[in-house]
Amino acid sequence: MDRSQGSADATPFHGFGPEAFQFLVDLALNNDRSWFQPRKGDYERLLKEPLQALCAALDREFAARGIPLSADPARSPFRIYRDVRFSADKSPYKTAVSASFPWIGAGGGVGGYLHLQPGECFVGGGMWHPAPARLGAWRAAVIADRARVHGILDDGRFRATFGRIEGDSLKRAASGFAPDDPDIDLLKLKDVTFGRPMSDVEAASPDLPASIAETLGRAVPLLELLASLPGDDAPAGWLRG
């Protein structure tokens, strides 16, 4: 199917209603099964179903703009349920809703990301917790092709939208790299990510699919570079949905 056409019976995205973010506020204050289970239908109506509709609309936006990212209503949204097996925090539910938008083609673990949480909404992407081979390839690219890397990161549209790339970083230079390298901050990164905060009003708007696509379109050169790096193409956890 031509994804730019979408499904004929796809539910239109009308934005998130005023009760949607309030549900997340209330969930943060009542993070237990006894509160959530009687309100599961409200969660699905206010958040889960609109997020699925958003993904369908966003996938059409990506296709129309020639952005090689995928937004799948079934696979992009993350579950509301937390994995508490190895966590000291046994709260059963996440207090945000989110979705990932993988790069189409080779480049596992590279893509876009949406986070919706009252007062903390943002859209971004990159590669988070990449496999060692792909992270090593990033560091090699910084050394071998500084002009391309800086051309992407210093581009006016990228910098005005996202500022600098970020992510967890080593305290010291990785083995084999000089501590005084002019790009030591890039070489110390363990993640290569970027983001743009959104107001709750923007995040709830019916125009959110176009806003996300416009934002992530400005990151395509960086995403393309990251996706081209050799390494394991298995998707990272944050892109499995």
Stockholm file with secondary structure:
# STOCKHOLM 1.0

chainA/1-241         MDRSQGSADATPFHGFGPEAFQFLVDLALNNDRSWFQPRKGDYERLLKEPLQALCAALDREFAARGIPLSADPARSPFRIYRDVRFSADKSPYKTAVSASFPWIGAGGGVGGYLHLQPGECFVGGGMWHPAPARLGAWRAAVIADRARVHGILDDGRFRATFGRIEGDSLKRAASGFAPDDPDIDLLKLKDVTFGRPMSDVEAASPDLPASIAETLGRAVPLLELLASLPGDDAPAGWLRG
#=GR chainA/1-241 SS CCTTTCCTTCCCCCCCCHHHHHHHHHHHHSCSHHHHGGGHHHHIIIIIHHHHHHHHHHHHHHHHHTCCBCCCTTTSBCCSBCCCTTCSCCCCBCSSEEEEEEBSSSCTTEEEEEEECTTCEEEEEEESSCCHHHHHHHHHHHHHTHHHHHHHHTCHHHHHHHCSCBCCBCSSCCTTSCTTCTTHHHHTBSCEEEEEEECHHHHHSTTHHHHHHHHHHTTHHHHHHHHHSCSCCSCCGGGTC
#=GC SS_cons         CCTTTCCTTCCCCCCCCHHHHHHHHHHHHSCSHHHHGGGHHHHIIIIIHHHHHHHHHHHHHHHHHTCCBCCCTTTSBCCSBCCCTTCSCCCCBCSSEEEEEEBSSSCTTEEEEEEECTTCEEEEEEESSCCHHHHHHHHHHHHHTHHHHHHHHTCHHHHHHHCSCBCCBCSSCCTTSCTTCTTHHHHTBSCEEEEEEECHHHHHSTTHHHHHHHHHHTTHHHHHHHHHSCSCCSCCGGGTC
//
